[in-house]
Amino acid sequence: MLRRRLILATAAACSAALAGAMAAGAMTTDSGTSGPGTSAAASSGAAHRPPAARTAASAVQLQTWLYPGSAGDSTCTAPSEYADNRVKNGALKPEYWSVTGKGKVSLETTAAGLCNTYSASNVADLKAHSAYQYPTVSGMTTADVHALVSSSANRSDAVSQLTSFVVTNQLTGVDVDMEDYWSWSAADFTNYKTFLGQLATSLHAQGKKLVVDAPAMTEDAAFYDYAAVSAKGVDELDIMAYDEEFDTAPGSRCLPITPLAWLKQVTRYAQSKIPDPSRLVIALPSYGISAPDPCDLDAVTGNIQFSDMKHSPGFSADPSTIAARRDASSGEIRWVSGGKLYDYVDSTALNSKLAVLTSLGVTKVSVWSLGGGNPWFTG
């Protein structure tokens, strides 16, 4: 979920104000010598975070996703993470539903041996630790999305199942995550909007809400239209502002996951299309990636949880090493070892990204994702 190639924006240099929140330095390789890359900043300790980050998290409604895993998978730690009430006044979005190749929506349950899926006790736990709950329905390929939205019967069945589920379980609404947007046909996008309109009408009739996950964009594009989607009755449009590494130019080092200047561009564009801040959510990353250096877009490994990132070659928890590796353009920790780039978002990087959003007046922020000890905001 939420880890797809973006094709519009390219990263720009971080603004002087944002860069000033970090100390200068250089990306290092595992040998400790200076390598090609951007300058670094302060270490990840709470004492070194920008002052604005200390209060930024309290000024917004925080949301986060959790997704299924087999018993023992690192993602299964998600409930123990949200148990600290980090989103007590915000939203939890568990991936309970998936779209099948036949265009049907399938409920994923703990009976299949998967964590973070549906059970009565899991629903009760979500409610105990959040103000809002939006089970996610996930369609990750164009073929699956097409099979659902192109069939009036499949659309009707899905609307009925999803509405009945949230009503019966007394949940806030539904989170729709249909991806692979850039491969959709014009008819797919039209049918997708029809599906969203039907679902919104059904949910609203029961006092429920519709959240839709959308790609990060910095300008108009043929494959997606924020305003047109929002006009279908969407209560919150959730912009997934990450995975900018997939816009890296050939022969270059992979871009950071979410450069700060790019995040600002994405947010301002989204605000120009969805001016009501209560209907706009900007999503931030809490995970890592690895990739060949120079970047090979076909060999990027994404969504690496922190529990796994700690075992990457050259990983260090030493504050001085972290400081030397911190990238000023993104706040992320980046280093090269054995011809491979490693990049992850820690709490300081999250704080820096959050500070960008609050400075722009964003009031709702989501995070992909819980599980594996992925970092969270501090302060």
C-alpha positions as CSV (number, residue, x, y, z in Angstrom):
1,M,0.0,0.0,0.0
2,L,1.0,3.6,-0.7
3,R,4.4,2.8,-2.1
4,R,4.1,3.5,-5.8
5,R,6.2,5.3,-8.5
6,L,5.4,9.0,-8.9
7,I,6.2,10.6,-12.2
8,L,5.6,14.4,-11.9
9,A,7.8,16.3,-9.6
10,T,11.5,16.6,-9.2
11,A,13.2,17.5,-6.0
12,A,14.5,21.1,-5.4
13,A,16.9,22.5,-2.9
14,C,15.6,22.9,0.6
15,S,14.7,26.4,1.5
16,A,17.1,28.4,3.6
17,A,14.7,28.5,6.5
18,L,14.3,24.8,6.6
19,A,18.0,24.1,6.1
20,G,18.8,26.4,8.9
21,A,17.1,24.1,11.3
22,M,19.8,21.5,10.6
23,A,23.6,21.6,10.9
24,A,25.7,21.3,7.8
25,G,27.7,18.2,7.0
26,A,28.2,15.6,4.3
27,M,26.9,12.2,3.4
28,T,29.3,9.5,4.4
29,T,30.1,6.1,3.1
30,D,30.6,3.0,5.3
31,S,34.3,3.8,5.2
32,G,33.7,7.2,6.8
33,T,35.0,9.1,3.8
34,S,33.0,11.9,2.2
35,G,30.9,10.6,-0.7
36,P,28.6,12.3,-3.3
37,G,25.4,13.6,-1.7
38,T,23.9,16.4,0.3
39,S,24.8,18.0,3.5
40,A,24.0,16.6,6.9
41,A,22.4,17.9,10.0
42,A,21.9,17.5,13.8
43,S,21.5,14.0,15.4
44,S,18.1,12.4,16.0
45,G,17.9,13.1,19.7
46,A,14.9,15.1,21.0
47,A,17.3,17.8,22.4
48,H,18.4,18.5,18.8
49,R,15.0,18.7,17.1
50,P,13.8,22.1,15.7
51,P,11.9,24.0,18.4
52,A,8.8,24.2,16.1
53,A,8.6,20.4,16.1
54,R,8.2,20.3,19.9
55,T,4.6,21.6,19.6
56,A,3.7,20.9,15.9
57,A,2.3,17.5,16.6
58,S,-0.2,18.8,19.1
59,A,-1.5,21.3,16.5
60,V,-2.7,18.7,14.1
61,Q,-4.9,15.6,14.0
62,L,-2.6,12.7,13.5
63,Q,-3.6,9.5,11.6
64,T,-1.8,6.4,10.7
65,W,-2.1,3.1,8.8
66,L,-1.4,-0.5,9.8
67,Y,-1.4,-3.4,7.4
68,P,-1.6,-7.2,7.6
69,G,1.2,-9.6,8.3
70,S,1.8,-13.2,9.1
71,A,2.4,-14.2,12.7
72,G,5.8,-13.0,13.8
73,D,6.2,-10.4,11.1
74,S,7.5,-7.0,12.3
75,T,4.3,-5.3,11.2
76,C,2.5,-7.2,13.9
77,T,3.9,-4.8,16.6
78,A,1.6,-2.0,15.3
79,P,-1.0,-2.4,18.1
80,S,1.7,-2.2,20.8
81,E,2.8,1.0,19.2
82,Y,-0.5,2.8,19.0
83,A,-1.3,1.6,22.6
84,D,0.7,4.6,23.7
85,N,-2.3,6.7,22.5
86,R,-0.3,8.6,19.9
87,V,-3.5,8.9,17.8
88,K,-6.0,8.9,20.7
89,N,-7.5,12.1,19.2
90,G,-6.8,11.0,15.7
91,A,-7.5,8.1,13.3
92,L,-6.4,4.5,12.8
93,K,-6.7,3.0,9.3
94,P,-6.2,-0.8,9.3
95,E,-6.1,-2.5,5.9
96,Y,-9.0,-4.9,6.4
97,W,-10.2,-5.2,2.8
98,S,-8.5,-6.0,-0.5
99,V,-9.7,-6.0,-4.1
100,T,-9.4,-9.4,-5.8
101,G,-8.6,-10.0,-9.5
102,K,-12.3,-10.6,-10.1
103,G,-13.1,-7.2,-8.8
104,K,-14.6,-8.3,-5.5
105,V,-13.7,-6.9,-2.1
106,S,-12.5,-9.5,0.3
107,L,-12.4,-9.0,4.1
108,E,-9.1,-10.1,5.7
109,T,-9.5,-11.6,9.1
110,T,-7.4,-13.0,11.9
111,A,-9.0,-16.4,11.2
112,A,-6.5,-16.6,8.3
113,G,-3.6,-16.2,10.7
114,L,-2.9,-12.6,9.8
115,C,-2.2,-9.8,12.3
116,N,-3.8,-6.3,12.1
117,T,-6.8,-7.7,10.3
118,Y,-10.4,-7.9,11.3
119,S,-11.7,-9.4,14.5
120,A,-14.2,-8.1,17.0
121,S,-11.4,-7.7,19.6
122,N,-9.1,-5.9,17.1
123,V,-12.0,-3.4,16.3
124,A,-12.5,-2.9,20.0
125,D,-8.8,-2.2,20.5
126,L,-8.8,0.4,17.6
127,K,-11.7,2.2,19.2
128,A,-9.9,2.2,22.6
129,H,-6.9,4.1,21.1
130,S,-8.4,6.4,18.5
131,A,-11.2,8.9,17.9
132,Y,-11.8,7.7,14.4
133,Q,-11.4,4.4,12.6
134,Y,-11.4,4.0,8.8
135,P,-10.8,0.4,7.5
136,T,-8.8,0.5,4.3
137,V,-9.9,-1.2,1.1
138,S,-6.8,-1.7,-1.0
139,G,-6.4,-2.2,-4.7
140,M,-2.8,-2.2,-5.8
141,T,-2.9,-3.1,-9.5
142,T,-4.7,-1.6,-12.5
143,A,-6.1,-5.0,-13.3
144,D,-7.8,-5.3,-9.9
145,V,-9.0,-1.7,-9.9
146,H,-10.4,-2.1,-13.4
147,A,-12.2,-5.3,-12.5
148,L,-13.9,-3.5,-9.6
149,V,-14.8,-0.1,-11.0
150,S,-15.7,-1.2,-14.6
151,S,-18.5,-3.5,-13.4
152,S,-21.7,-2.0,-12.1
153,A,-22.4,-5.2,-10.3
154,N,-19.0,-5.3,-8.6
155,R,-19.3,-1.6,-7.6
156,S,-22.7,-2.2,-6.1
157,D,-21.6,-5.3,-4.2
158,A,-18.5,-3.5,-2.8
159,V,-20.6,-0.4,-1.8
160,S,-23.1,-2.7,0.0
161,Q,-20.4,-4.7,1.8
162,L,-18.3,-1.8,2.9
163,T,-21.2,0.3,4.1
164,S,-22.7,-2.7,6.0
165,F,-19.4,-3.5,7.6
166,V,-18.7,0.0,9.1
167,V,-22.3,0.4,10.2
168,T,-22.4,-3.0,11.9
169,N,-19.0,-2.4,13.6
170,Q,-19.8,1.2,14.4
171,L,-16.7,2.6,12.6
172,T,-16.2,6.1,11.3
173,G,-16.1,5.3,7.7
174,V,-14.0,3.8,4.8
175,D,-10.5,4.6,3.5
176,V,-10.2,3.8,-0.2
177,D,-6.7,3.1,-1.5
178,M,-6.8,2.3,-5.2
179,E,-3.3,2.7,-6.8
180,D,-1.3,2.2,-10.0
181,Y,-3.0,5.4,-11.1
182,W,-0.6,6.2,-14.0
183,S,-1.5,3.0,-15.7
184,W,-5.3,3.6,-15.6
185,S,-7.2,4.4,-18.8
186,A,-9.5,7.4,-19.0
187,A,-12.4,5.0,-18.6
188,D,-10.9,3.5,-15.4
189,F,-10.6,7.0,-13.9
190,T,-14.2,7.8,-14.8
191,N,-15.4,4.5,-13.4
192,Y,-13.3,5.0,-10.3
193,K,-15.0,8.4,-9.7
194,T,-18.4,6.7,-10.2
195,F,-17.5,4.1,-7.6
196,L,-16.4,6.8,-5.1
197,G,-19.6,8.8,-5.7
198,Q,-21.8,5.7,-5.0
199,L,-19.8,4.8,-1.9
200,A,-19.9,8.3,-0.6
201,T,-23.7,8.5,-1.1
202,S,-24.2,5.1,0.7
203,L,-21.9,6.0,3.6
204,H,-23.3,9.5,4.1
205,A,-26.8,8.1,4.3
206,Q,-25.7,6.1,7.3
207,G,-23.7,9.0,8.9
208,K,-20.4,7.6,7.8
209,K,-17.4,9.2,6.0
210,L,-15.3,8.5,3.0
211,V,-11.5,9.0,2.9
212,V,-9.6,8.5,-0.4
213,D,-5.8,8.1,-0.7
214,A,-4.3,10.0,-3.7
215,P,-0.9,10.3,-5.4
216,A,1.5,13.1,-4.7
217,M,1.4,15.7,-7.5
218,T,2.8,19.1,-8.1
219,E,0.9,20.0,-11.2
220,D,-2.2,18.9,-13.2
221,A,-1.9,15.5,-14.9
222,A,-4.2,13.4,-17.1
223,F,-4.2,10.4,-14.8
224,Y,-5.7,12.0,-11.6
225,D,-7.6,15.1,-10.6
226,Y,-7.9,16.0,-6.9
227,A,-10.8,18.4,-7.4
228,A,-12.8,16.0,-9.5
229,V,-12.3,13.2,-7.0
230,S,-13.1,15.4,-4.0
231,A,-16.3,16.6,-5.7
232,K,-17.7,13.0,-5.6
233,G,-18.4,13.4,-1.9
234,V,-15.0,12.6,-0.5
235,D,-14.8,13.8,3.1
236,E,-11.0,13.7,3.3
237,L,-8.5,13.4,0.4
238,D,-5.2,11.9,1.7
239,I,-2.2,12.9,-0.3
240,M,0.6,10.3,-0.1
241,A,3.6,12.6,0.0
242,Y,6.5,10.1,-0.3
243,D,8.5,7.8,-2.6
244,E,10.0,10.7,-4.5
245,E,13.0,8.5,-5.1
246,F,11.2,7.1,-8.1
247,D,11.6,10.5,-9.8
248,T,15.4,10.2,-9.8
249,A,17.2,11.2,-13.0
250,P,19.1,8.4,-14.7
251,G,22.7,8.0,-13.5
252,S,22.0,9.9,-10.3
253,R,21.9,8.9,-6.6
254,C,18.3,8.1,-5.5
255,L,16.5,11.2,-4.3
256,P,15.3,11.2,-0.7
257,I,11.9,9.6,0.2
258,T,10.3,13.0,0.9
259,P,12.5,16.1,0.2
260,L,11.3,19.1,2.2
261,A,11.1,21.5,-0.7
262,W,9.2,18.9,-2.8
263,L,6.8,18.3,0.2
264,K,6.1,22.0,0.2
265,Q,5.3,21.9,-3.5
266,V,3.0,18.9,-3.2
267,T,1.2,20.5,-0.3
268,R,0.7,23.9,-1.9
269,Y,-0.6,22.2,-5.1
270,A,-3.0,20.1,-3.1
271,Q,-4.2,23.1,-1.1
272,S,-4.9,24.9,-4.4
273,K,-7.3,22.1,-5.4
274,I,-8.7,21.3,-1.9
275,P,-8.8,24.7,-0.1
276,D,-10.8,23.5,2.9
277,P,-8.1,22.2,5.4
278,S,-10.6,19.9,7.1
279,R,-10.9,17.9,3.9
280,L,-7.2,17.6,3.2
281,V,-4.7,15.2,4.8
282,I,-1.0,15.1,3.9
283,A,0.7,11.7,4.6
284,L,4.3,11.4,5.6
285,P,6.7,8.4,5.5
286,S,8.0,6.4,8.4
287,Y,10.1,3.7,6.8
288,G,13.3,3.2,4.9
289,I,14.5,2.2,1.4
290,S,17.6,0.8,-0.2
291,A,18.7,1.0,-3.8
292,P,21.8,0.6,-5.9
293,D,24.0,3.7,-6.1
294,P,23.7,5.2,-8.7
295,C,19.9,4.7,-8.6
296,D,18.3,1.8,-10.4
297,L,14.5,2.4,-10.2
298,D,13.8,-1.2,-11.0
299,A,15.9,-2.3,-7.9
300,V,14.6,0.0,-5.2
301,T,13.5,-1.9,-2.0
302,G,10.9,0.2,-0.3
303,N,8.8,0.2,2.9
304,I,11.7,-1.2,5.0
305,Q,10.6,-1.1,8.7
306,F,13.0,0.2,11.2
307,S,13.5,-3.1,12.9
308,D,14.9,-4.4,9.6
309,M,16.7,-1.2,8.7
310,K,18.8,-1.6,11.8
311,H,20.4,-4.7,10.3
312,S,21.4,-3.0,7.1
313,P,25.2,-2.9,6.3
314,G,26.7,0.2,7.8
315,F,23.8,1.1,10.0
316,S,24.8,3.1,13.1
317,A,23.0,4.4,16.1
318,D,26.0,6.6,17.1
319,P,24.8,10.2,17.4
320,S,27.8,11.6,15.7
321,T,27.4,9.2,12.7
322,I,23.7,10.0,12.5
323,A,24.5,13.7,12.4
324,A,27.1,13.2,9.6
325,R,24.6,11.2,7.6
326,R,21.6,13.5,8.0
327,D,20.5,15.0,4.7
328,A,19.6,18.7,4.9
329,S,17.2,18.6,2.0
330,S,15.0,16.0,3.7
331,G,16.1,15.4,7.3
332,E,16.5,11.7,6.4
333,I,19.5,9.5,7.4
334,R,21.3,8.4,4.2
335,W,24.5,6.5,3.7
336,V,26.2,4.2,1.1
337,S,27.6,0.8,1.9
338,G,28.8,-1.8,-0.6
339,G,27.5,0.1,-3.6
340,K,24.1,0.5,-2.1
341,L,22.3,3.6,-0.8
342,Y,20.3,3.3,2.5
343,D,17.8,6.0,3.5
344,Y,15.4,6.0,6.4
345,V,13.1,8.5,8.2
346,D,13.7,8.9,11.9
347,S,11.9,11.0,14.5
348,T,13.9,14.2,13.7
349,A,13.2,13.8,10.0
350,L,9.5,13.3,10.8
351,N,9.5,16.4,12.9
352,S,11.1,18.4,10.1
353,K,8.5,17.3,7.6
354,L,5.7,18.0,10.1
355,A,7.1,21.5,10.6
356,V,6.8,22.1,6.9
357,L,3.1,21.1,6.9
358,T,2.1,23.1,10.0
359,S,3.9,26.2,8.5
360,L,1.5,25.8,5.5
361,G,-1.6,25.5,7.7
362,V,-2.1,21.7,7.3
363,T,-4.3,20.4,10.1
364,K,-4.5,16.7,9.4
365,V,-1.4,14.5,8.9
366,S,-1.2,10.8,8.4
367,V,1.8,8.4,8.6
368,W,2.7,5.3,6.7
369,S,3.1,3.2,8.7
370,L,3.0,1.6,12.1
371,G,4.8,-1.7,12.8
372,G,8.5,-2.7,13.2
373,G,9.2,0.1,15.6
374,N,8.9,2.7,12.8
375,P,9.8,6.1,14.3
376,W,7.1,8.6,15.4
377,F,7.0,12.3,16.2
378,T,8.7,13.6,19.3
379,G,7.4,16.4,21.6
